[in-house]
Amino acid sequence: MTALIAGFTLSLSLILAIGAQNAFVLKQGLKRQYVLLVTSICALSDALLMMAGVAGFGALVTQFPSIEIVARYAGATFLLVYGTRSFISARSQQHGLDPAGSTVHSAWQTALTCLAFTWLNPHVYLDTLVLIGSISTQYEDKFMFALGACAGSLVFFYALGYGARLITPIFHQPISWQILEVLIGIVMYSIAATLLLGLPL
């Protein structure tokens, strides 16, 4: 149980910070579009990476730093593009959020965007593969540690995606949605800058 709880709390502490992936999940939750798909992709992706980290894949990333470099620049490019779209949306958005009338992208488009937020973010590799992988070595039962970490990720993403609807009434006002789009754009640009400059997140 000690390993399980440690994995759970560590996982939560790593993903609680506002990031590009979390902002995307929140936005989909507010729109009530493909929430199950998005939260499941995020949780399953985290689970795969955490399991790989505990299994020792983190050592491979350390041995071949070019993996992190490629992910860093690809991720920064994606974040800059998405951030720009958010700023454009904030400027053109003249109506409040109506979940039933919001523009709906296809499930494939949504899934690919969500996968990009997850797999093109080098920080997720550092957190899951390297950090969780290395900390898991302190526990005799590494499987329970990994299970706890996966559970923490699952609880967070589903709570964020489905809990977003509780604040939906706020976003019936156009200014609220515009502010959110601007904040998302700032988050995307900020993370992209840290990636390009090689700064810690």
Z-matrix of the N, CA and C atoms (Angstrom, degrees):
N
C 1 1.460
C 2 1.531 1 111.63
N 3 1.331 2 116.08 1 -32.40
C 4 1.465 3 119.39 2 179.56
C 5 1.523 4 110.76 3 -61.95
N 6 1.319 5 116.27 4 -45.05
C 7 1.465 6 120.99 5 179.40
C 8 1.527 7 110.67 6 -65.49
N 9 1.331 8 116.42 7 -39.89
C 10 1.465 9 121.24 8 -179.58
C 11 1.525 10 111.05 9 -62.45
N 12 1.319 11 116.75 10 -47.27
C 13 1.469 12 121.68 11 -179.19
C 14 1.528 13 110.82 12 -67.01
N 15 1.321 14 116.26 13 -39.84
C 16 1.468 15 120.21 14 179.47
C 17 1.522 16 110.78 15 -62.43
N 18 1.339 17 116.36 16 -43.87
C 19 1.461 18 120.25 17 178.52
C 20 1.514 19 111.78 18 -63.93
N 21 1.327 20 116.16 19 -40.08
C 22 1.468 21 121.65 20 -179.41
C 23 1.530 22 111.19 21 -63.63
N 24 1.326 23 116.40 22 -49.77
C 25 1.466 24 120.43 23 -177.43
C 26 1.537 25 111.97 24 -68.30
N 27 1.319 26 117.20 25 -37.37
C 28 1.461 27 120.03 26 178.33
C 29 1.520 28 110.44 27 -64.68
N 30 1.318 29 116.13 28 -44.43
C 31 1.463 30 120.79 29 179.68
C 32 1.521 31 110.95 30 -59.62
N 33 1.319 32 117.12 31 -46.17
C 34 1.463 33 121.06 32 179.68
C 35 1.527 34 111.37 33 -62.14
N 36 1.316 35 116.42 34 -42.41
C 37 1.467 36 120.05 35 -177.64
C 38 1.524 37 111.45 36 -64.70
N 39 1.327 38 117.35 37 -30.49
C 40 1.459 39 121.24 38 -178.34
C 41 1.530 40 112.62 39 -77.04
N 42 1.340 41 117.10 40 -31.44
C 43 1.465 42 119.03 41 -174.26
C 44 1.523 43 114.10 42 -104.95
N 45 1.333 44 117.28 43 -2.77
C 46 1.468 45 119.56 44 -179.33
C 47 1.518 46 112.41 45 -69.26
N 48 1.325 47 116.72 46 -27.97
C 49 1.467 48 119.71 47 -179.23
C 50 1.520 49 110.20 48 -62.68
N 51 1.347 50 115.64 49 144.51
C 52 1.457 51 120.17 50 179.19
C 53 1.517 52 109.22 51 -68.43
N 54 1.320 53 116.04 52 121.77
C 55 1.449 54 121.26 53 -179.72
C 56 1.517 55 110.67 54 -138.00
N 57 1.318 56 116.10 55 179.99
C 58 1.456 57 121.03 56 -177.59
C 59 1.527 58 111.69 57 -61.28
N 60 1.314 59 116.06 58 -44.89
C 61 1.467 60 120.17 59 -178.93
C 62 1.526 61 111.14 60 -64.28
N 63 1.327 62 116.66 61 -44.65
C 64 1.460 63 120.68 62 -179.95
C 65 1.530 64 111.57 63 -63.94
N 66 1.323 65 116.36 64 -38.31
C 67 1.460 66 120.65 65 178.92
C 68 1.528 67 110.46 66 -63.75
N 69 1.316 68 116.38 67 -39.25
C 70 1.463 69 120.69 68 179.18
C 71 1.529 70 110.78 69 -66.55
N 72 1.328 71 116.91 70 -43.57
C 73 1.464 72 121.24 71 178.66
C 74 1.525 73 110.11 72 -61.88
N 75 1.332 74 116.58 73 -42.77
C 76 1.460 75 121.09 74 178.71
C 77 1.524 76 110.93 75 -61.39
N 78 1.311 77 116.32 76 -43.43
C 79 1.467 78 121.19 77 -178.68
C 80 1.527 79 110.45 78 -63.59
N 81 1.318 80 117.27 79 -43.35
C 82 1.464 81 120.46 80 178.55
C 83 1.526 82 110.64 81 -66.25
N 84 1.331 83 116.29 82 -35.75
C 85 1.453 84 120.15 83 178.14
C 86 1.517 85 111.77 84 -65.57
N 87 1.325 86 116.52 85 -39.17
C 88 1.464 87 120.98 86 178.22
C 89 1.525 88 110.87 87 -65.81
N 90 1.326 89 115.93 88 -39.03
C 91 1.460 90 120.55 89 179.85
C 92 1.538 91 112.01 90 -78.61
N 93 1.348 92 115.36 91 -17.10
C 94 1.465 93 122.23 92 -176.09
C 95 1.523 94 111.48 93 58.98
N 96 1.320 95 114.24 94 44.06
C 97 1.463 96 120.58 95 -179.31
C 98 1.528 97 110.50 96 -120.47
N 99 1.314 98 116.94 97 119.36
C 100 1.466 99 123.73 98 176.99
C 101 1.531 100 112.22 99 52.71
N 102 1.324 101 116.04 100 39.09
C 103 1.461 102 120.09 101 -176.93
C 104 1.528 103 111.02 102 -63.76
N 105 1.320 104 117.41 103 -44.28
C 106 1.464 105 120.47 104 179.55
C 107 1.520 106 111.08 105 -62.80
N 108 1.324 107 116.64 106 -41.87
C 109 1.464 108 121.62 107 179.37
C 110 1.520 109 110.79 108 -62.10
N 111 1.330 110 116.93 109 -49.05
C 112 1.461 111 122.28 110 -176.69
C 113 1.527 112 111.86 111 -65.69
N 114 1.327 113 116.68 112 -48.26
C 115 1.471 114 119.54 113 -178.80
C 116 1.525 115 111.05 114 -65.33
N 117 1.328 116 116.08 115 -35.66
C 118 1.473 117 119.61 116 179.83
C 119 1.523 118 111.26 117 -68.37
N 120 1.331 119 116.87 118 -40.89
C 121 1.472 120 120.60 119 178.24
C 122 1.526 121 110.15 120 -61.53
N 123 1.332 122 115.94 121 -44.90
C 124 1.467 123 120.14 122 -179.37
C 125 1.526 124 111.45 123 -63.46
N 126 1.329 125 116.46 124 -47.06
C 127 1.459 126 120.88 125 -177.76
C 128 1.527 127 111.63 126 -66.49
N 129 1.336 128 117.02 127 -43.50
C 130 1.468 129 120.69 128 -179.09
C 131 1.532 130 111.30 129 -68.71
N 132 1.336 131 116.40 130 -38.23
C 133 1.465 132 120.10 131 178.31
C 134 1.525 133 110.01 132 -63.00
N 135 1.331 134 116.39 133 -45.17
C 136 1.459 135 120.90 134 177.52
C 137 1.530 136 110.67 135 -60.18
N 138 1.341 137 115.40 136 -43.02
C 139 1.462 138 119.74 137 -178.91
C 140 1.526 139 111.25 138 -60.98
N 141 1.335 140 116.45 139 -43.85
C 142 1.460 141 120.41 140 179.48
C 143 1.527 142 111.25 141 -62.24
N 144 1.329 143 116.05 142 -44.75
C 145 1.457 144 120.54 143 -178.87
C 146 1.524 145 111.98 144 -67.28
N 147 1.336 146 116.34 145 -40.52
C 148 1.463 147 119.94 146 179.39
C 149 1.527 148 111.47 147 -65.90
N 150 1.313 149 116.37 148 -43.29
C 151 1.460 150 120.65 149 178.30
C 152 1.525 151 110.31 150 -62.13
N 153 1.337 152 115.57 151 -41.01
C 154 1.466 153 119.66 152 178.51
C 155 1.521 154 110.82 153 -64.98
N 156 1.332 155 116.17 154 -39.40
C 157 1.461 156 120.24 155 178.73
C 158 1.511 157 111.62 156 -63.32
N 159 1.337 158 115.84 157 -45.08
C 160 1.463 159 120.48 158 179.06
C 161 1.531 160 110.38 159 -65.23
N 162 1.331 161 115.73 160 -32.11
C 163 1.469 162 120.16 161 -179.91
C 164 1.524 163 112.16 162 -76.05
N 165 1.339 164 117.18 163 -9.34
C 166 1.462 165 119.86 164 175.12
C 167 1.510 166 115.82 165 111.16
N 168 1.349 167 118.18 166 7.65
C 169 1.457 168 120.00 167 -178.29
C 170 1.523 169 112.03 168 -68.26
N 171 1.329 170 116.28 169 -22.68
C 172 1.458 171 120.14 170 179.17
C 173 1.520 172 112.02 171 -57.01
N 174 1.328 173 116.07 172 -32.30
C 175 1.466 174 120.51 173 179.33
C 176 1.528 175 110.41 174 -65.28
N 177 1.347 176 116.60 175 -32.18
C 178 1.464 177 120.75 176 179.62
C 179 1.521 178 110.91 177 -68.22
N 180 1.341 179 116.66 178 -40.10
C 181 1.461 180 120.93 179 178.47
C 182 1.527 181 110.22 180 -64.75
N 183 1.322 182 116.15 181 -38.53
C 184 1.466 183 121.03 182 178.38
C 185 1.522 184 110.97 183 -65.98
N 186 1.331 185 115.72 184 -37.48
C 187 1.467 186 121.07 185 -178.07
C 188 1.522 187 111.74 186 -74.01
N 189 1.337 188 116.79 187 -32.37
C 190 1.463 189 121.21 188 -179.39
C 191 1.533 190 109.50 189 -121.39
N 192 1.322 191 117.97 190 80.85
C 193 1.477 192 122.34 191 -176.99
C 194 1.522 193 113.94 192 -62.86
N 195 1.337 194 117.75 193 -15.76
C 196 1.464 195 119.72 194 179.43
C 197 1.522 196 111.53 195 -62.86
N 198 1.326 197 117.07 196 -26.06
C 199 1.471 198 121.11 197 177.46
C 200 1.520 199 109.40 198 -60.41
N 201 1.319 200 115.68 199 -44.54
C 202 1.459 201 120.92 200 -178.67
C 203 1.525 202 111.21 201 -69.52
N 204 1.339 203 117.06 202 -35.65
C 205 1.462 204 121.25 203 -178.62
C 206 1.523 205 111.07 204 -65.94
N 207 1.329 206 116.31 205 -45.05
C 208 1.467 207 120.98 206 178.83
C 209 1.524 208 110.18 207 -61.30
N 210 1.329 209 116.34 208 -45.98
C 211 1.466 210 121.02 209 179.97
C 212 1.523 211 110.98 210 -63.36
N 213 1.323 212 115.92 211 -35.60
C 214 1.466 213 120.80 212 -178.63
C 215 1.530 214 111.51 213 -61.36
N 216 1.340 215 117.86 214 -50.73
C 217 1.458 216 120.82 215 -176.70
C 218 1.519 217 112.74 216 -75.28
N 219 1.315 218 117.56 217 -35.80
C 220 1.461 219 120.30 218 176.46
C 221 1.524 220 109.96 219 -65.30
N 222 1.331 221 116.19 220 -41.16
C 223 1.454 222 120.48 221 179.11
C 224 1.517 223 112.26 222 -65.68
N 225 1.328 224 116.80 223 -41.48
C 226 1.464 225 120.98 224 -179.90
C 227 1.526 226 110.93 225 -62.78
N 228 1.325 227 116.47 226 -42.12
C 229 1.472 228 120.77 227 179.29
C 230 1.528 229 110.81 228 -61.73
N 231 1.315 230 115.70 229 -46.12
C 232 1.464 231 120.17 230 179.74
C 233 1.532 232 111.20 231 -61.55
N 234 1.326 233 117.26 232 -43.70
C 235 1.458 234 121.50 233 -178.40
C 236 1.524 235 112.08 234 -65.75
N 237 1.319 236 116.89 235 -37.22
C 238 1.464 237 120.43 236 178.13
C 239 1.530 238 110.96 237 -65.01
N 240 1.321 239 116.03 238 -41.20
C 241 1.467 240 120.24 239 178.91
C 242 1.527 241 110.25 240 -65.49
N 243 1.322 242 116.84 241 -47.08
C 244 1.461 243 120.15 242 -178.20
C 245 1.531 244 110.96 243 -67.15
N 246 1.336 245 116.37 244 -38.44
C 247 1.458 246 120.32 245 177.97
C 248 1.514 247 111.64 246 -62.51
N 249 1.321 248 116.36 247 -40.77
C 250 1.462 249 121.16 248 177.77
C 251 1.521 250 110.68 249 -62.10
N 252 1.328 251 116.57 250 -40.78
C 253 1.467 252 120.75 251 178.27
C 254 1.532 253 110.76 252 -62.88
N 255 1.329 254 116.25 253 -36.75
C 256 1.466 255 119.91 254 179.04
C 257 1.525 256 111.16 255 -66.47
N 258 1.336 257 117.13 256 -41.31
C 259 1.467 258 120.51 257 178.63
C 260 1.535 259 110.82 258 -65.34
N 261 1.328 260 116.07 259 -39.65
C 262 1.466 261 120.12 260 178.34
C 263 1.524 262 109.81 261 -64.67
N 264 1.324 263 115.94 262 -41.93
C 265 1.461 264 120.82 263 179.27
C 266 1.522 265 111.04 264 -63.58
N 267 1.340 266 116.46 265 -39.73
C 268 1.462 267 120.43 266 179.53
C 269 1.524 268 111.23 267 -62.80
N 270 1.310 269 115.99 268 -35.80
C 271 1.472 270 120.14 269 -178.60
C 272 1.528 271 111.71 270 -75.11
N 273 1.334 272 116.24 271 -34.99
C 274 1.464 273 119.42 272 -175.87
C 275 1.521 274 113.49 273 -93.17
N 276 1.339 275 116.80 274 -13.97
C 277 1.474 276 121.02 275 -177.82
C 278 1.529 277 109.63 276 -69.38
N 279 1.332 278 116.36 277 115.53
C 280 1.466 279 120.82 278 -178.01
C 281 1.529 280 112.31 279 -120.98
N 282 1.314 281 116.83 280 10.49
C 283 1.458 282 119.39 281 -179.19
C 284 1.522 283 109.84 282 -140.06
N 285 1.316 284 115.90 283 159.44
C 286 1.454 285 120.88 284 179.29
C 287 1.504 286 112.14 285 -73.53
N 288 1.305 287 115.79 286 170.70
C 289 1.457 288 121.41 287 -178.73
C 290 1.520 289 110.38 288 -78.16
N 291 1.306 290 115.72 289 123.60
C 292 1.460 291 121.97 290 172.90
C 293 1.514 292 106.35 291 -122.24
N 294 1.353 293 119.06 292 98.84
C 295 1.456 294 121.93 293 -176.13
C 296 1.517 295 113.56 294 -49.65
N 297 1.325 296 116.54 295 -36.19
C 298 1.458 297 119.71 296 -177.43
C 299 1.523 298 111.96 297 -74.41
N 300 1.353 299 116.45 298 -24.18
C 301 1.452 300 119.11 299 -175.87
C 302 1.514 301 113.89 300 -111.08
N 303 1.329 302 117.77 301 5.89
C 304 1.459 303 121.09 302 -178.93
C 305 1.525 304 110.87 303 -69.41
N 306 1.321 305 115.11 304 152.64
C 307 1.454 306 119.77 305 176.61
C 308 1.523 307 109.50 306 -61.91
N 309 1.317 308 114.85 307 129.58
C 310 1.462 309 119.33 308 -177.13
C 311 1.522 310 109.48 309 -110.57
N 312 1.308 311 116.81 310 119.34
C 313 1.456 312 121.27 311 174.12
C 314 1.523 313 107.84 312 -84.53
N 315 1.320 314 116.51 313 163.21
C 316 1.458 315 119.29 314 -179.67
C 317 1.522 316 110.12 315 -69.08
N 318 1.325 317 115.22 316 162.20
C 319 1.457 318 120.20 317 178.51
C 320 1.525 319 110.37 318 -61.56
N 321 1.332 320 116.72 319 -36.47
C 322 1.463 321 120.44 320 179.86
C 323 1.527 322 111.23 321 -65.98
N 324 1.326 323 116.60 322 -44.18
C 325 1.466 324 120.41 323 178.85
C 326 1.529 325 110.80 324 -61.79
N 327 1.314 326 115.33 325 -44.08
C 328 1.453 327 120.23 326 -179.95
C 329 1.520 328 111.35 327 -64.27
N 330 1.338 329 116.08 328 -43.44
C 331 1.464 330 120.83 329 -179.23
C 332 1.522 331 111.20 330 -64.47
N 333 1.333 332 117.07 331 -43.01
C 334 1.468 333 120.82 332 -179.50
C 335 1.527 334 111.21 333 -65.61
N 336 1.333 335 116.45 334 -39.58
C 337 1.463 336 120.19 335 177.50
C 338 1.520 337 110.22 336 -63.27
N 339 1.316 338 116.06 337 -43.94
C 340 1.464 339 120.93 338 179.86
C 341 1.531 340 111.07 339 -63.98
N 342 1.320 341 116.70 340 -41.36
C 343 1.468 342 120.98 341 178.18
C 344 1.530 343 110.79 342 -63.65
N 345 1.331 344 115.99 343 -37.46
C 346 1.471 345 119.79 344 178.86
C 347 1.518 346 110.54 345 -64.73
N 348 1.346 347 117.03 346 -42.74
C 349 1.466 348 120.37 347 179.17
C 350 1.525 349 110.62 348 -60.96
N 351 1.310 350 116.91 349 -32.00
C 352 1.463 351 120.77 350 -177.47
C 353 1.521 352 112.31 351 -84.98
N 354 1.328 353 116.64 352 -53.31
C 355 1.461 354 120.61 353 -169.47
C 356 1.516 355 114.52 354 -88.02
N 357 1.343 356 117.92 355 -12.65
C 358 1.467 357 120.32 356 176.51
C 359 1.521 358 111.70 357 -99.75
N 360 1.318 359 116.12 358 10.76
C 361 1.466 360 120.87 359 178.92
C 362 1.531 361 109.23 360 -103.00
N 363 1.326 362 118.11 361 105.16
C 364 1.469 363 119.97 362 -177.48
C 365 1.519 364 113.36 363 -61.89
N 366 1.339 365 117.33 364 -24.77
C 367 1.458 366 119.84 365 -179.33
C 368 1.521 367 111.75 366 -66.61
N 369 1.334 368 115.65 367 -29.09
C 370 1.462 369 118.18 368 179.54
C 371 1.521 370 109.91 369 -67.73
N 372 1.326 371 116.56 370 -31.34
C 373 1.461 372 120.18 371 177.59
C 374 1.524 373 110.76 372 -70.32
N 375 1.329 374 115.38 373 -40.56
C 376 1.464 375 119.51 374 179.19
C 377 1.524 376 110.73 375 -64.94
N 378 1.348 377 115.63 376 -40.60
C 379 1.467 378 119.97 377 -178.89
C 380 1.521 379 112.76 378 -70.76
N 381 1.322 380 116.09 379 -47.74
C 382 1.462 381 119.94 380 -173.74
C 383 1.525 382 113.27 381 -86.02
N 384 1.320 383 116.79 382 -54.47
C 385 1.463 384 119.86 383 -176.54
C 386 1.530 385 112.44 384 -70.15
N 387 1.333 386 115.70 385 -50.78
C 388 1.462 387 119.64 386 -173.35
C 389 1.528 388 112.43 387 -83.46
N 390 1.345 389 117.06 388 -57.91
C 391 1.463 390 120.25 389 -174.13
C 392 1.530 391 112.22 390 -66.37
N 393 1.325 392 116.44 391 -56.51
C 394 1.464 393 118.93 392 -179.90
C 395 1.522 394 110.87 393 -63.89
N 396 1.329 395 116.18 394 -37.18
C 397 1.469 396 119.30 395 178.21
C 398 1.512 397 112.65 396 -62.28
N 399 1.334 398 116.05 397 -42.11
C 400 1.470 399 119.13 398 -178.14
C 401 1.530 400 111.75 399 -73.41
N 402 1.339 401 116.81 400 -38.98
C 403 1.463 402 119.92 401 -179.54
C 404 1.521 403 111.16 402 -68.28
N 405 1.325 404 116.78 403 -30.33
C 406 1.467 405 120.03 404 -179.23
C 407 1.529 406 112.57 405 -62.56
N 408 1.338 407 116.36 406 -22.98
C 409 1.466 408 119.73 407 -179.18
C 410 1.526 409 111.87 408 -68.18
N 411 1.332 410 117.11 409 -14.89
C 412 1.464 411 120.86 410 179.81
C 413 1.529 412 111.66 411 -78.31
N 414 1.303 413 116.90 412 -11.57
C 415 1.461 414 120.76 413 -175.64
C 416 1.526 415 111.30 414 -112.15
N 417 1.305 416 115.15 415 138.79
C 418 1.463 417 120.59 416 179.92
C 419 1.520 418 110.50 417 -66.91
N 420 1.344 419 116.08 418 -40.12
C 421 1.462 420 120.66 419 179.55
C 422 1.521 421 108.72 420 -98.50
N 423 1.339 422 116.81 421 82.70
C 424 1.461 423 121.03 422 -177.49
C 425 1.523 424 111.78 423 -67.91
N 426 1.324 425 116.62 424 -28.44
C 427 1.461 426 119.81 425 179.98
C 428 1.525 427 110.83 426 -63.94
N 429 1.318 428 117.38 427 -43.31
C 430 1.459 429 121.10 428 179.53
C 431 1.532 430 110.89 429 -66.60
N 432 1.332 431 115.97 430 -35.63
C 433 1.465 432 120.53 431 176.71
C 434 1.530 433 109.50 432 -62.56
N 435 1.323 434 115.99 433 -46.51
C 436 1.464 435 120.85 434 179.61
C 437 1.525 436 110.66 435 -64.38
N 438 1.318 437 116.50 436 -39.37
C 439 1.463 438 121.06 437 178.83
C 440 1.528 439 110.63 438 -62.48
N 441 1.321 440 116.51 439 -42.43
C 442 1.456 441 120.51 440 177.99
C 443 1.521 442 111.81 441 -64.05
N 444 1.340 443 115.97 442 -40.62
C 445 1.465 444 120.46 443 179.22
C 446 1.525 445 110.80 444 -63.75
N 447 1.322 446 116.82 445 -42.02
C 448 1.463 447 121.56 446 179.17
C 449 1.529 448 110.42 447 -65.37
N 450 1.322 449 116.55 448 -39.06
C 451 1.464 450 121.15 449 179.59
C 452 1.525 451 110.65 450 -64.97
N 453 1.330 452 116.80 451 -39.46
C 454 1.454 453 120.62 452 178.85
C 455 1.519 454 111.58 453 -62.10
N 456 1.336 455 116.67 454 -42.31
C 457 1.453 456 121.58 455 178.54
C 458 1.528 457 110.66 456 -64.94
N 459 1.322 458 116.53 457 -43.93
C 460 1.464 459 121.50 458 -178.96
C 461 1.529 460 111.15 459 -61.50
N 462 1.333 461 116.17 460 -47.82
C 463 1.469 462 121.28 461 -179.67
C 464 1.532 463 110.18 462 -60.28
N 465 1.330 464 117.03 463 -43.92
C 466 1.467 465 120.21 464 -176.94
C 467 1.523 466 111.75 465 -63.88
N 468 1.331 467 117.24 466 -51.40
C 469 1.460 468 119.78 467 -174.17
C 470 1.528 469 112.68 468 -66.58
N 471 1.332 470 117.23 469 -40.16
C 472 1.461 471 118.80 470 179.00
C 473 1.529 472 110.59 471 -69.13
N 474 1.322 473 116.98 472 -36.64
C 475 1.466 474 120.33 473 177.94
C 476 1.529 475 110.47 474 -66.41
N 477 1.333 476 117.01 475 -40.38
C 478 1.462 477 121.20 476 179.72
C 479 1.523 478 111.08 477 -67.42
N 480 1.336 479 116.06 478 -47.42
C 481 1.460 480 120.20 479 -177.26
C 482 1.517 481 113.04 480 -64.68
N 483 1.329 482 116.38 481 -47.51
C 484 1.461 483 119.42 482 -176.51
C 485 1.533 484 112.63 483 -87.16
N 486 1.326 485 116.88 484 -21.53
C 487 1.454 486 119.79 485 178.32
C 488 1.521 487 112.16 486 -77.69
N 489 1.339 488 116.80 487 -18.72
C 490 1.465 489 120.98 488 -178.80
C 491 1.522 490 111.76 489 -59.59
N 492 1.327 491 116.93 490 -31.19
C 493 1.466 492 119.75 491 -177.19
C 494 1.529 493 112.34 492 -63.88
N 495 1.333 494 116.65 493 -19.03
C 496 1.466 495 120.05 494 178.98
C 497 1.520 496 112.52 495 -67.10
N 498 1.341 497 115.99 496 -25.21
C 499 1.466 498 119.24 497 -179.89
C 500 1.532 499 111.53 498 -106.87
N 501 1.330 500 116.52 499 9.74
C 502 1.465 501 120.34 500 179.31
C 503 1.527 502 113.36 501 -55.19
N 504 1.360 503 119.53 502 -41.36
C 505 1.475 504 119.05 503 -179.33
C 506 1.527 505 113.87 504 -54.19
N 507 1.329 506 116.40 505 -31.61
C 508 1.465 507 120.00 506 179.51
C 509 1.524 508 110.56 507 -61.95
N 510 1.322 509 115.73 508 -33.57
C 511 1.463 510 120.68 509 -173.87
C 512 1.528 511 113.65 510 -89.10
N 513 1.332 512 116.23 511 10.84
C 514 1.456 513 119.11 512 170.55
C 515 1.528 514 109.92 513 -73.83
N 516 1.342 515 116.43 514 -17.30
C 517 1.457 516 121.62 515 176.42
C 518 1.534 517 109.19 516 -87.39
N 519 1.337 518 117.77 517 127.88
C 520 1.472 519 120.98 518 -177.99
C 521 1.531 520 113.27 519 -52.67
N 522 1.340 521 117.52 520 -40.39
C 523 1.464 522 121.03 521 -176.21
C 524 1.526 523 111.45 522 -63.16
N 525 1.339 524 117.13 523 -33.71
C 526 1.465 525 120.71 524 -179.92
C 527 1.522 526 110.87 525 -65.08
N 528 1.332 527 115.89 526 -43.30
C 529 1.461 528 119.72 527 -179.96
C 530 1.528 529 111.02 528 -68.32
N 531 1.340 530 115.88 529 -37.57
C 532 1.464 531 119.92 530 178.24
C 533 1.528 532 110.82 531 -63.77
N 534 1.332 533 116.32 532 -41.81
C 535 1.466 534 120.52 533 178.61
C 536 1.517 535 110.42 534 -62.56
N 537 1.346 536 116.64 535 -42.94
C 538 1.464 537 120.27 536 179.20
C 539 1.522 538 110.86 537 -61.36
N 540 1.336 539 116.60 538 -43.87
C 541 1.467 540 120.07 539 -179.89
C 542 1.532 541 110.67 540 -62.29
N 543 1.319 542 116.71 541 -40.74
C 544 1.467 543 120.24 542 178.54
C 545 1.527 544 110.46 543 -64.82
N 546 1.327 545 116.57 544 -44.20
C 547 1.466 546 120.46 545 179.04
C 548 1.526 547 111.03 546 -62.21
N 549 1.329 548 116.83 547 -41.12
C 550 1.458 549 120.55 548 177.85
C 551 1.524 550 110.07 549 -63.05
N 552 1.336 551 116.12 550 -42.69
C 553 1.459 552 119.84 551 178.16
C 554 1.519 553 112.05 552 -61.25
N 555 1.332 554 116.20 553 -41.17
C 556 1.468 555 120.71 554 178.58
C 557 1.523 556 110.92 555 -64.09
N 558 1.335 557 115.61 556 -43.09
C 559 1.470 558 119.85 557 178.44
C 560 1.523 559 110.56 558 -60.81
N 561 1.336 560 116.96 559 -45.04
C 562 1.466 561 121.06 560 -179.43
C 563 1.523 562 111.09 561 -62.27
N 564 1.324 563 116.29 562 -46.30
C 565 1.461 564 120.41 563 -179.42
C 566 1.532 565 111.11 564 -64.97
N 567 1.321 566 116.36 565 -40.31
C 568 1.467 567 120.67 566 -178.46
C 569 1.522 568 111.05 567 -64.16
N 570 1.330 569 116.41 568 -44.98
C 571 1.461 570 119.79 569 -179.98
C 572 1.521 571 110.17 570 -67.15
N 573 1.334 572 116.86 571 -39.28
C 574 1.467 573 120.44 572 177.71
C 575 1.529 574 110.34 573 -60.76
N 576 1.323 575 116.25 574 -39.97
C 577 1.469 576 120.52 575 179.41
C 578 1.524 577 111.30 576 -64.13
N 579 1.343 578 116.24 577 -41.84
C 580 1.466 579 118.77 578 179.24
C 581 1.524 580 111.15 579 -64.55
N 582 1.336 581 116.11 580 -33.43
C 583 1.464 582 119.83 581 179.43
C 584 1.518 583 110.89 582 -70.43
N 585 1.330 584 116.44 583 -46.34
C 586 1.451 585 120.74 584 -177.77
C 587 1.517 586 112.93 585 -67.91
N 588 1.352 587 116.26 586 -33.33
C 589 1.468 588 121.07 587 -179.08
C 590 1.524 589 112.76 588 -89.93
N 591 1.343 590 114.87 589 -6.41
C 592 1.457 591 118.79 590 179.39
C 593 1.509 592 113.10 591 71.31
N 594 1.343 593 117.30 592 26.16
C 595 1.455 594 121.51 593 -179.36
C 596 1.509 595 110.42 594 -87.36
N 597 1.346 596 118.14 595 154.43
C 598 1.451 597 120.45 596 175.91
C 599 1.520 598 109.80 597 -70.49
N 600 1.347 599 117.31 598 143.24
C 601 1.458 600 121.20 599 -179.14
C 602 1.516 601 110.63 600 -77.13
